[in-house]
Amino acid sequence: MADKNNNASFDYKQYVQWAEESKTAPLPRKQIDLGEKKIEVFALPGYKDHVGRYIYSGTSATSAVNKNEYSIRRFLQSKSPLALIHKGFNVGTFAVENSRGQITGYLSQMVFDYWVDQISKKNFEAITLVSALGSTSLDLLADSQFGVNRFIGEYERLIQDRLFTKEAVEYKTHFFPSYYAELYRIFQIKPNKKGRPGVFAQVTRECFYSLFPGEANDIFDERNSARTFYNHQFLTEDGNKIFNQVMNSFLTFLRGCSPGKLSGFLVQYQNVYGTGFQMNLDLDM
């Protein structure tokens, strides 16, 4: 059957054949860097000469919008109008470079339609991702018309600049008082006039901001190197919206945490969030 799910120059029969051939010739792999969101992409044969000969890891596609891999499978089996066009296309498994396991190979249109479906479920990470990719892709098409060729890093920076300001601004966003109250409870520390404990800053950087798209900590290190300002003074309007979205999610997590030491807290964090937006392959080990 023709590959109606993608504009790429191959059909379903070819897709199945490449899945089998990958067992002896694993697919090359790269990452599309969207700040802390890193989307795994794998090149199919002929990718240099034909548009769209790529497949995507289910785990990286779903982690990018803070969901687990099963959610894209559930989407493709659903009655969503966005899923209907993919009916009859059974995704296969592919061997890839530098892995003993295999990944499930989703087509780009499947991944994008899944993200759009997540928007209908009010997934703010998906809203921001699709908006950023959409506007950036539109600029890419405009560049093509004007004969402008840019390095991919410039497009990554365009997406980051949707979330972060170049210079500090008068901030509208604050850490909620309940955020610190929960940290005092979890680490069993009593507030004092000497300032907040160092472990709070560690949790904020390594846990809270690692859930924030756009490589937040690297941007803050670059633009607020002297620590003259609060980091959240470098957020755009979109960045402020994401801050509040992540804060509400993180507070729900904190309220369910058991008191204890940092090591125990980090175990609880990883059980809920994994490692933030750091992507892992969906491997069948």
N, C-alpha and C positions, 0 to 999 in steps of 0.2 A: 504494500500500500504506500501511497505517496506520503511524504512527511509533511502533514498539514500543520504541524505544531511549530514549525521553525522555517525561517527564510533561507536556511542553509542549503547548500547544493548536494544533498544526499537524502535518501529515502529510508524507510524503516528497515528494509531488507539490508541495506548497506550498514545501518546502525548495528544490527544484530551481528553482521559479519565482522565488523570492527571490534565488537565486544569479545568475540571469540579470538580474533587475532591478537588482541591486547594481552592474552594469557602468555604469549611468547614474545611480544614486543610491547611492553608497558608504555602507556601514554605519558608524554612529557607533561610536567605540571608547573604551574606558576601561581602567584597570588595577585589579585587585584587589590591594591592597597587603598582603602577608603578610610584613612585614619586608623582607628583601632578595629574597624571592621575590615577583615581580610577575607575576601571571597576566593575560595579555591577554584581554579579553572584548569581544565585538562584539554590538550590539543588532539584532535582527531587527525588521521592521515589527510594530507593535502591542505592543511590549514593555512599554509603560506600563500597558496594560490587561489583559495576559495573563501568567500565570506561566511562566517558563522559556523565553522567546523570546530565547535567547542562543546564540552559538557561540563557540568558543575556538580560539586559535592553537595549532597543533601544537608549534611551537618553545617557546612559553612553558610549555605543559603538560608537555613532556618535560624542559626545562631545570630545572623546579621540583624534579625528582628526579634531577638531574645526569645526564641522558641526552640523546642527540640525537634529532631529530625522526623519524628513520627507525624508532626503536624502537616508537613508537605504531602506525605502519603495520604493522610486523611483528607486533605484538600482535593487531591486528584481523584479520590473515590467519591467525592461529594456531588451534590446536585447544583453546585454553583455554576452559573453561566460561564464563568471563566474557566471552570474545569471541564465543561462539556466538550470543548474543542480538542481536549487531550484524550478523550475516551478511545480505547482501542490501541493506545500506544503503551506497551508494557516496557517500563524502564528496565534496563539491564545492568549487569555489574561489569566493571572494567578493572583490569590490573593497571596500576600506575607506578611511576618511578618512585624509588625510595620507600617502598612499602611492601610488606609481606601480605597485606590484606588487599581487599578490593573495595572500590567505591561504587555507589549507585549513581549512574550517569544521567542527571536531569538536563534537559535542553534549556536554553536560555529563556524561551518563551514560557516554559513551565515555571521557572524560577520567578520571572517577573510577574506572571499572572498570580502566583502564590502571594507575592508581596502586595499586589493590588488587593487581593482578597483579604489580607491582613489589615489593610486600611479600613475596609468595611467593618472590621471588628474593633476599630478604634485603637489599633496598635500604633502608638506614636512613633516608635522606632521605624516602622514601615513607612509611615507618612513622610518622615524626614528623609529616609533613604530614597524613596521613589521621587520625591520632589527634587532632591539634589541631583540624582542621576538624570532625571528628565530635563532639567534646565541645563545641565552640563552637556548632555547629548545634543540638545538643540543648538548650543553654542558650537559644538563640534561640527554639526552639519553646516552652520553658518561659516565657520572657518574653511570648510571644504569648498564652499562656493566662492570664497574670496582668495582661495589658493594659499591659505595659512596652514602650516604644519606645526603642531606644538608637541613638546615632550609630554608623555603621560603624567609626569610629576606635576605639570602645571594644572591638569584637571583635578588631580588629587587635592591640590592646594585650593582650587576653586570651591570644592566641596567643604573643605575645612573652614574656609572663610565665610561660609553661610552660618557657621556656628560661633566663630570667635572673632572678636574685634582686633584690629592692629594695635590700638592703644587702649589704655584703661578708660572706662566710662563710669559715670555715677551709677552705681549698681542698684538694680531693682529687686534682685534676688538675695535672699538671706537663708542661711542654714536654720531650719526650724528649731526652736528651743527643745522640742521633744526629741530631736536627733541627739543632742548632747545628753539629755536626761536618760535616754536609753543606753548610751555608751557608759555613763556613770554607773548605771544599774548593772550592765553586763560585766564590766571590769571591776565592780565593787570598790569604786573609788569615791571618796567624799569631795564635793566641790570645795575649793579654797581660793583665796585672793591672789595666789601666785600665778594663776593662769591655768589653762587646760593641760592635762597630761599629754606627753609626747605621743602616746599610743593613739590618741584621737587623730592627730595629724597623719599617722601611718595608716589608720583605717580609712580616713578620708581619701588619701592618695591612692592606696593600693586596692581598695575595695570599692568605695563610692565612685570615684572618678574613672576607675577601670570599666565601669558600666556605661560610661558616657561615650557616645560615638565621636569620632573626629580626632583621636589621638590626643585627648585632653591634656594629660600630664606633660607630654613633649611640647605642646603649644604653650602651656603655662611656663615651663622652664625657659622657653625661648623668649617669650614676651614679658615675663615678669621675673626675670633672672635675679634682680636685686630684692625681690619680695617687698617692694614698696607698696604694693596694692594687694587687695584680696584677689585671689585667682578668679572668682566669679565676676569681677569687674571687667573681664575680657570676654564676656558672653554677649552675643547678638540677641535680638528678639527671639529668633529660633532657638538659640542656645539657652535662653532663660526658660523657654517652654520645656525643653528637654530636661533641664535641671530639675524643675518641679515634678516632671513625670518620673524621673529616676528617684527623686527624693521620696515620693509617695510609695513607690515600690520598695525602696530600701528600708523605709520606716516599718512597713509591714513585716519585712524580714527581721529587723532588729527586735520588734516586739515579741517575736517567737523564739528568740535566742535564749539559751540557758546561760546563766552567769558563769564566769570562769576566766581562764587565762587567754592570751592572744592566740596561742596555738589551737586551742579548742574552738575559739571563735572562727578562725580561718577554715577549720574543717566544716563547720556549719555553713559558712559562706560558700565554700566550694560545692557542697551538696546541693545548694539552691541555685547558684549562679554559674557553676563551673569555674572558668577563669575569665569571667566577663566576656569581652568580645574577641578574646584570643581564640582563633579557629582551630579545630581539630578535624581531621577527616572522619567521615562516617565509615569506619572500617569494620568488616566482618572478620574479626581475628579468629 
